[in-house]
Amino acid sequence: MRNTIRFDWAIKRLLRNKANFRILEGFLSELLGEDIKIENILESESNKASLDNKMNRVDVLVQDSKGELIIIEVQSNYTHDYLMRMLFGSSKLVVDNMAEGMLYSKIKKIISVNIVYFNLGHGDDYVYHGFTSFFGIHTNDKLSLSDQEKKIFNADHIERIYPEYYILKINKFDNVSRNTLDEWINFLKNEEVNEGSKAKGLLEAKKELDKLKLSKEAMREYEADLTNWRDNQSLMSTKYLEGELAGIDKGIKMGEQAKEKYADEKAKEKQLEIAKSMLEDGMSIAKIAKFTGLSEEEIEGMR
């Protein structure tokens, strides 16, 4: 059954509901390939429940049992700078969680999960994983942690201490579930759970989604957020139009300036041609300057 409300708004509610950790734990466990236990859903300026200044961008920030921080973002509208927004989000989280006097070795691991409903970048897959590794430019060997560094960072590999990024390009999914992660992606794309699905947390997500569809209170909250979203979309469209009109006006002015400059240059060329002919006829420099408007120095330079 197709949802009657925007699904990105509904999935935000599902993932941020503290009473339903199993849904979020199930989704992250299937994506990361390990059993994830959520300790807290954290509050910050970047993960407000309403759409307000974030337009259609949804943030969920959680801390798992290992102390790692996981950002989950759902984005329906295309933004040309989204890849850099991913970088900003993880970088800001690192800085925000640095207490004064804190050792660098205590920086928390960041995992950024990005669920996008548009074609981000160029690629044929629908799930991408990015991390940081270092390779020798001469030997091409991969830099690894020393035994001491493994103890300090409590990690076996360098990529385990730097932020990791996951991109789920929902619209690229071909609707064929090959594994339990695909069952979740199918749910995120088609808002349905196929019979026999075994993905962790997925059945709970479907039940909660069905409840959300019937909740009058949730519908009121949704309608309020939808109004804010429409207002923001209208504002954004207005700003775009204003910028477009300003660009057209600037282009016209630049064209007029270029036209005037061209006319001045052609007039100057004509003056120089006339002055050259007058010089060849033996006319004095003073008279040439009077008739052409050129300076005597300019005319002298033509000899």
Buried (B, 14 or more C-beta within 10 A) or exposed (E): EEBEBBBBBBBBBBBBBEEBBBBBBBBBBBBBEEEBEBEEBBEEEBBEBEBEEBBBBBBBBBBBEEEBBBBBBBBBBEBEEBBEBBEEBBEBBBEEBBEEEEEEEEBBBBBBBBBBBBEBEEEEEBBBEEBEEEEEEEEEEEEEBEEEEBEBBEBEBBBBBBBBBBBBBBEBBEEEBEEBBBBBBBBBBBBEBEEEBEBBBBBBBBEBBEEBBEEEEBBEBBEEBBEBBEEBEEEEEEEEEEEEEEEEEEEEEEEEEEEEEEEEEEEEEEBBEBBBEBBEEEBEBEEBBEEBEBEEEBBEEEE
